Amino acid sequence: MAARRTPPLVAAVQADLERWQIRPDPALAASALDLAERLSEPGIRLAAASMLHAQLRATLADLAKLAVPEEQSGDPIDELQKRREERRKGA
């Protein structure tokens, strides 16, 4: 039995969820995956696809707002400026 291949849209949504590290609302994340899976069904009607795409875009926008911010790589210049500002505030 061959393994079922993950549709590209589902894989893209999964990658976004992993990158965003969605924790606050797992139900919303599951909804996005469900929408992507429904859009990946063969023979989906154009009207249904249009509505599902709109809902998926809205759901992903909501999830992006909940994303854990990516940690900035510690740029040495930025770090020095931050320290200097902290010293000035403390003086």
MDAnalysis code that builds the backbone (N, CA, C; Angstrom):
import MDAnalysis as mda
import numpy as np

u = mda.Universe.empty(273, n_residues=91, atom_resindex=np.repeat(np.arange(91), 3), trajectory=True)
u.add_TopologyAttr("name", ["N", "CA", "C"] * 91)
u.add_TopologyAttr("resid", np.arange(1, 92))
u.add_TopologyAttr("resname", ["MET", "ALA", "ALA", "ARG", "ARG", "THR", "PRO", "PRO", "LEU", "VAL", "ALA", "ALA", "VAL", "GLN", "ALA", "ASP", "LEU", "GLU", "ARG", "TRP", "GLN", "ILE", "ARG", "PRO", "ASP", "PRO", "ALA", "LEU", "ALA", "ALA", "SER", "ALA", "LEU", "ASP", "LEU", "ALA", "GLU", "ARG", "LEU", "SER", "GLU", "PRO", "GLY", "ILE", "ARG", "LEU", "ALA", "ALA", "ALA", "SER", "MET", "LEU", "HIS", "ALA", "GLN", "LEU", "ARG", "ALA", "THR", "LEU", "ALA", "ASP", "LEU", "ALA", "LYS", "LEU", "ALA", "VAL", "PRO", "GLU", "GLU", "GLN", "SER", "GLY", "ASP", "PRO", "ILE", "ASP", "GLU", "LEU", "GLN", "LYS", "ARG", "ARG", "GLU", "GLU", "ARG", "ARG", "LYS", "GLY", "ALA"])
u.atoms.positions = np.array([
    [0.842, -1.172, 0.000],
    [0.000, 0.000, 0.000],
    [0.890, 1.239, 0.000],
    [0.691, 2.117, -0.966],
    [1.498, 3.325, -1.096],
    [1.038, 4.382, -0.091],
    [2.000, 5.128, 0.400],
    [1.676, 6.199, 1.334],
    [0.946, 7.315, 0.596],
    [-0.037, 7.890, 1.244],
    [-0.812, 8.977, 0.641],
    [0.040, 10.242, 0.633],
    [0.140, 10.855, -0.523],
    [0.947, 12.058, -0.685],
    [0.175, 13.265, -0.146],
    [0.862, 14.104, 0.600],
    [0.237, 15.309, 1.144],
    [0.069, 16.320, 0.015],
    [-1.148, 16.815, -0.189],
    [-1.364, 17.824, -1.237],
    [-0.516, 19.066, -0.971],
    [-0.056, 19.748, -2.028],
    [0.814, 20.918, -1.857],
    [0.218, 22.024, -0.987],
    [-1.072, 22.282, -1.113],
    [-1.697, 23.341, -0.308],
    [-1.686, 22.969, 1.175],
    [-1.960, 21.719, 1.477],
    [-1.939, 21.254, 2.867],
    [-0.516, 21.364, 3.420],
    [0.470, 20.961, 2.615],
    [1.868, 21.051, 3.044],
    [2.272, 22.504, 3.299],
    [1.790, 23.415, 2.468],
    [2.113, 24.830, 2.649],
    [1.499, 25.375, 3.933],
    [0.257, 24.996, 4.214],
    [-0.398, 25.444, 5.453],
    [0.325, 24.851, 6.664],
    [0.699, 23.572, 6.588],
    [1.435, 22.950, 7.684],
    [2.762, 23.668, 7.926],
    [3.441, 24.041, 6.853],
    [4.722, 24.748, 6.989],
    [4.524, 26.108, 7.662],
    [3.455, 26.814, 7.278],
    [3.172, 28.099, 7.926],
    [2.893, 27.916, 9.417],
    [2.100, 26.921, 9.745],
    [1.762, 26.679, 11.157],
    [3.002, 26.342, 11.967],
    [3.889, 25.534, 11.388],
    [5.124, 25.189, 12.093],
    [6.005, 26.419, 12.265],
    [6.118, 27.222, 11.207],
    [6.958, 28.419, 11.272],
    [6.405, 29.410, 12.279],
    [5.081, 29.533, 12.326],
    [4.457, 30.487, 13.234],
    [4.358, 29.967, 14.661],
    [4.575, 28.683, 14.866],
    [4.487, 28.067, 16.197],
    [3.165, 28.428, 16.878],
    [2.087, 28.154, 16.197],
    [0.762, 28.502, 16.702],
    [0.464, 27.690, 17.954],
    [0.228, 28.378, 19.056],
    [-0.115, 27.696, 20.299],
    [-1.457, 28.151, 20.867],
    [-1.801, 29.431, 20.783],
    [-3.001, 29.900, 21.472],
    [-4.304, 29.310, 20.979],
    [-4.383, 28.918, 19.717],
    [-5.671, 28.475, 19.194],
    [-5.507, 27.277, 18.266],
    [-5.341, 26.071, 18.814],
    [-5.166, 24.905, 17.963],
    [-6.397, 24.591, 17.108],
    [-7.582, 25.000, 17.547],
    [-8.786, 24.750, 16.752],
    [-8.755, 25.562, 15.467],
    [-8.263, 26.789, 15.540],
    [-8.153, 27.624, 14.351],
    [-7.124, 27.035, 13.384],
    [-6.034, 26.505, 13.922],
    [-5.022, 25.851, 13.083],
    [-5.615, 24.616, 12.408],
    [-6.384, 23.834, 13.149],
    [-7.026, 22.644, 12.580],
    [-8.015, 23.044, 11.492],
    [-8.686, 24.160, 11.683],
    [-9.632, 24.659, 10.680],
    [-8.902, 25.008, 9.386],
    [-7.752, 25.635, 9.502],
    [-6.969, 25.989, 8.309],
    [-6.546, 24.733, 7.552],
    [-6.123, 23.711, 8.286],
    [-5.734, 22.454, 7.634],
    [-6.926, 21.782, 6.971],
    [-8.073, 21.824, 7.636],
    [-9.278, 21.237, 7.059],
    [-9.666, 21.946, 5.764],
    [-9.601, 23.263, 5.772],
    [-9.919, 24.027, 4.566],
    [-8.957, 23.678, 3.433],
    [-7.675, 23.566, 3.753],
    [-6.683, 23.220, 2.727],
    [-6.949, 21.828, 2.165],
    [-7.328, 20.888, 3.037],
    [-7.632, 19.532, 2.567],
    [-8.863, 19.528, 1.663],
    [-9.883, 20.280, 2.036],
    [-11.096, 20.342, 1.203],
    [-10.797, 20.967, -0.154],
    [-9.917, 21.969, -0.174],
    [-9.538, 22.598, -1.441],
    [-8.710, 21.667, -2.319],
    [-8.102, 20.663, -1.705],
    [-7.254, 19.723, -2.444],
    [-8.030, 18.548, -3.013],
    [-9.317, 18.459, -2.702],
    [-10.142, 17.356, -3.212],
    [-10.310, 17.477, -4.726],
    [-10.157, 16.372, -5.439],
    [-10.375, 16.421, -6.886],
    [-11.842, 16.716, -7.193],
    [-12.072, 17.472, -8.235],
    [-13.433, 17.750, -8.661],
    [-14.160, 18.800, -7.861],
    [-13.455, 19.577, -7.064],
    [-14.120, 20.617, -6.278],
    [-14.737, 21.646, -7.234],
    [-15.926, 22.070, -6.928],
    [-16.629, 23.035, -7.780],
    [-16.023, 24.426, -7.607],
    [-16.064, 25.201, -8.668],
    [-15.454, 26.521, -8.682],
    [-16.021, 27.437, -7.597],
    [-17.329, 27.444, -7.438],
    [-17.950, 28.307, -6.424],
    [-17.506, 27.892, -5.021],
    [-17.459, 26.598, -4.776],
    [-17.024, 26.110, -3.462],
    [-15.559, 26.452, -3.229],
    [-14.738, 26.280, -4.256],
    [-13.315, 26.592, -4.124],
    [-13.109, 28.066, -3.815],
    [-13.881, 28.912, -4.458],
    [-13.768, 30.348, -4.224],
    [-14.092, 30.694, -2.772],
    [-15.167, 30.136, -2.259],
    [-15.547, 30.397, -0.865],
    [-14.507, 29.831, 0.111],
    [-14.021, 28.626, -0.169],
    [-13.031, 28.014, 0.715],
    [-11.718, 28.793, 0.698],
    [-11.314, 29.270, -0.475],
    [-10.086, 30.074, -0.553],
    [-10.224, 31.345, 0.282],
    [-11.355, 31.999, 0.186],
    [-11.574, 33.223, 0.961],
    [-11.504, 32.924, 2.461],
    [-12.133, 31.833, 2.870],
    [-12.116, 31.467, 4.288],
    [-10.714, 31.072, 4.742],
    [-9.984, 30.361, 3.877],
    [-8.614, 29.970, 4.233],
    [-7.729, 31.202, 4.389],
    [-7.862, 32.159, 3.475],
    [-7.075, 33.395, 3.595],
    [-7.378, 34.107, 4.908],
    [-8.646, 34.209, 5.259],
    [-9.031, 34.883, 6.500],
    [-8.506, 34.127, 7.722],
    [-8.595, 32.807, 7.683],
    [-8.124, 31.989, 8.805],
    [-6.612, 32.119, 8.965],
    [-5.879, 32.085, 7.852],
    [-4.427, 32.236, 7.922],
    [-4.032, 33.622, 8.413],
    [-4.798, 34.636, 8.040],
    [-4.514, 35.992, 8.532],
    [-4.700, 36.050, 10.049],
    [-5.762, 35.413, 10.548],
    [-5.981, 35.371, 12.000],
    [-4.859, 34.615, 12.697],
    [-4.430, 33.516, 12.097],
    [-3.355, 32.729, 12.692],
    [-2.026, 33.485, 12.680],
    [-1.769, 34.226, 11.632],
    [-0.523, 34.989, 11.553],
    [-0.435, 35.997, 12.694],
    [-1.581, 36.519, 13.105],
    [-1.599, 37.469, 14.229],
    [-1.248, 36.789, 15.552],
    [-1.494, 35.474, 15.633],
    [-1.202, 34.719, 16.851],
    [0.199, 34.119, 16.858],
    [0.927, 34.330, 15.782],
    [2.231, 33.694, 15.628],
    [3.205, 34.140, 16.711],
    [4.036, 33.201, 17.124],
    [5.119, 33.516, 18.045],
    [6.167, 34.265, 17.228],
    [6.555, 35.468, 17.637],
    [7.510, 36.227, 16.841],
    [8.841, 35.485, 16.704],
    [9.392, 35.558, 15.489],
    [10.689, 34.941, 15.271],
    [11.729, 35.733, 16.045],
    [12.596, 35.013, 16.714],
    [13.635, 35.691, 17.469],
    [14.629, 36.287, 16.495],
    [14.969, 37.528, 16.757],
    [15.915, 38.197, 15.886],
    [17.310, 37.699, 16.208],
    [18.072, 37.470, 15.146],
    [19.454, 37.074, 15.377],
    [20.162, 38.272, 15.987],
    [20.925, 38.032, 17.005],
    [21.574, 39.106, 17.740],
    [22.615, 39.835, 16.908],
    [22.197, 40.873, 16.199],
    [23.118, 41.699, 15.434],
    [23.982, 42.473, 16.425],
    [25.298, 42.351, 16.336],
    [26.167, 42.997, 17.331],
    [25.983, 44.518, 17.393],
    [25.787, 45.166, 16.274],
    [25.617, 46.619, 16.276],
    [24.324, 47.005, 16.992],
    [23.253, 46.307, 16.670],
    [21.979, 46.580, 17.338],
    [22.087, 46.338, 18.837],
    [22.796, 45.286, 19.209],
    [22.965, 44.966, 20.625],
    [23.742, 46.071, 21.342],
    [24.797, 46.589, 20.701],
    [25.573, 47.683, 21.304],
    [24.729, 48.941, 21.455],
    [23.922, 49.244, 20.444],
    [23.058, 50.426, 20.529],
    [22.032, 50.260, 21.651],
    [21.505, 49.072, 21.785],
    [20.524, 48.815, 22.842],
    [21.160, 49.006, 24.220],
    [22.368, 48.479, 24.404],
    [23.059, 48.640, 25.688],
    [23.331, 50.114, 25.990],
    [23.768, 50.856, 24.966],
    [24.067, 52.270, 25.157],
    [22.809, 53.028, 25.579],
    [21.693, 52.730, 24.924],
    [20.431, 53.398, 25.285],
    [20.023, 53.059, 26.707],
    [20.229, 51.822, 27.117],
    [19.888, 51.406, 28.486],
    [20.761, 52.142, 29.495],
    [22.063, 52.288, 29.183],
    [22.966, 53.025, 30.096],
    [22.539, 54.473, 30.207],
    [22.171, 55.081, 29.092],
    [21.770, 56.497, 29.099],
    [20.502, 56.691, 29.927],
    [19.585, 55.753, 29.818],
    [18.350, 55.849, 30.604],
    [18.623, 55.701, 32.093],
    [19.614, 54.889, 32.414],
    [19.943, 54.639, 33.810],
    [20.753, 55.757, 34.441],
    [21.354, 56.608, 33.626],
    [22.230, 57.670, 34.165],
    [21.458, 58.874, 34.617],
])
